[in-house]
C-alpha cells in the first residue's frame, strides 16, 4: 500500500501458479492462469473484499475489471491495482488496519457479510 497526500493505492495479489521449467512451458502456464475461470473468480472475490473494506474510508475507490499477471522468480501471481481518495477522517493507519482483515490478507475462509475470517478446518 502507498499513501501520498489524500491518494492511496494498493495491489491485490491473490492466487498463484508455479513457473514453468522452460520458456514455452512458462508462457503456457501464464496464459492458462490468466484465463482460468476458477482463478479469476477467486481473485475477483479477494478484490471485492478489498473494495468493500476501503469504501467506508474513501471518497472514491476503483479497481480494474481484469487482473494482470506478475512474474516472480518462482511464481506467477494474479494482481489488481486499487486506487482511492481517502476520506477526510481516514488515515493510512486506518486503511492498513482495515485491509488486514480482508480475504486478500487473511488466510482461511472469508465471510464478507460478517467481515470475519475463520480458519479452514
ChimeraX attribute file (.defattr): number of C-alpha atoms within 10 A of each C-alpha:
attribute: neighborCount
match mode: 1-to-1
recipient: residues
	/A:1	14
	/A:2	10
	/A:3	17
	/A:4	10
	/A:5	9
	/A:6	15
	/A:7	16
	/A:8	19
	/A:9	17
	/A:10	16
	/A:11	16
	/A:12	24
	/A:13	20
	/A:14	21
	/A:15	18
	/A:16	19
	/A:17	16
	/A:18	15
	/A:19	20
	/A:20	16
	/A:21	10
	/A:22	9
	/A:23	10
	/A:24	9
	/A:25	12
	/A:26	17
	/A:27	13
	/A:28	14
	/A:29	17
	/A:30	23
	/A:31	12
	/A:32	13
	/A:33	20
	/A:34	18
	/A:35	11
	/A:36	12
	/A:37	11
	/A:38	11
	/A:39	18
	/A:40	18
	/A:41	11
	/A:42	17
	/A:43	25
	/A:44	20
	/A:45	17
	/A:46	22
	/A:47	27
	/A:48	18
	/A:49	22
	/A:50	25
	/A:51	20
	/A:52	14
	/A:53	19
	/A:54	26
	/A:55	16
	/A:56	15
	/A:57	21
	/A:58	22
	/A:59	14
	/A:60	14
	/A:61	20
	/A:62	14
	/A:63	19
	/A:64	12
	/A:65	8
	/A:66	13
	/A:67	21
	/A:68	13
	/A:69	16
	/A:70	14
	/A:71	16
	/A:72	10
	/A:73	7
	/A:74	11
	/A:75	15
	/A:76	21
	/A:77	23
	/A:78	24
	/A:79	21
	/A:80	23
	/A:81	17
	/A:82	19
	/A:83	22
	/A:84	21
	/A:85	21
	/A:86	24
	/A:87	16
	/A:88	10
	/A:89	8
	/A:90	15
	/A:91	16
	/A:92	18
	/A:93	10
	/A:94	12
	/A:95	19
	/A:96	12
	/A:97	10
	/A:98	15
	/A:99	20
	/A:100	13
	/A:101	18
	/A:102	25
	/A:103	26
	/A:104	22
	/A:105	15
	/A:106	16
	/A:107	13
	/A:108	13
	/A:109	13
	/A:110	21
	/A:111	13
	/A:112	15
	/A:113	7
	/A:114	7
	/A:115	14
	/A:116	15
	/A:117	16
	/A:118	12
	/A:119	10
	/A:120	8
	/A:121	5
